[in-house]
């Protein structure tokens, strides 16, 4: 479960963030399959009860894309 460096950088610069079930910021280098995570837009919950693989896929798929203009 590797997060692409560029994708992670892009994600961290976005308005979204992940928190763990206790509301703490996520350590992306130490995601646990035993934990659940919440994707937030500020204080608003976008998606709840995500597993580590979902976090990785979301960041890689949504923020690792190159946009041609």
DACOR-V353209 format. One record per residue. N is the residue number from 1. PSI is psi as a letter, one per 40 degrees, with the letter a starting at -180 (999 if undefined). NEAR is the number of other C-alpha atoms within 12 Angstrom. Layout:
N_PSI_NEAR ; N_PSI_NEAR
//
This chain:
1_g_19 ; 2_h_20 ; 3_h_28 ; 4_h_23 ; 5_d_18 ; 6_d_19 ; 7_d_25 ; 8_d_29 ; 9_d_18 ; 10_d_23 ; 11_d_30 ; 12_d_21 ; 13_e_13 ; 14_i_18 ; 15_e_15 ; 16_i_25 ; 17_i_33 ; 18_i_40 ; 19_i_32 ; 20_a_28 ; 21_e_19 ; 22_e_13 ; 23_e_18 ; 24_i_15 ; 25_i_19 ; 26_h_25 ; 27_h_20 ; 28_e_27 ; 29_e_15 ; 30_f_17 ; 31_i_25 ; 32_h_21 ; 33_e_17 ; 34_e_14 ; 35_i_23 ; 36_i_25 ; 37_i_34 ; 38_h_31 ; 39_h_34 ; 40_i_26 ; 41_g_18 ; 42_b_14 ; 43_e_15 ; 44_h_15 ; 45_h_18 ; 46_d_18 ; 47_h_21 ; 48_i_23 ; 49_f_23 ; 50_i_27 ; 51_i_25 ; 52_d_31 ; 53_d_23 ; 54_d_27 ; 55_d_41 ; 56_d_33 ; 57_d_21 ; 58_d_30 ; 59_d_32 ; 60_d_24 ; 61_d_20 ; 62_d_23 ; 63_e_25 ; 64_e_21 ; 65_i_17 ; 66_h_12 ; 67_h_7 ; 68_h_4 ; 69_999_3
//
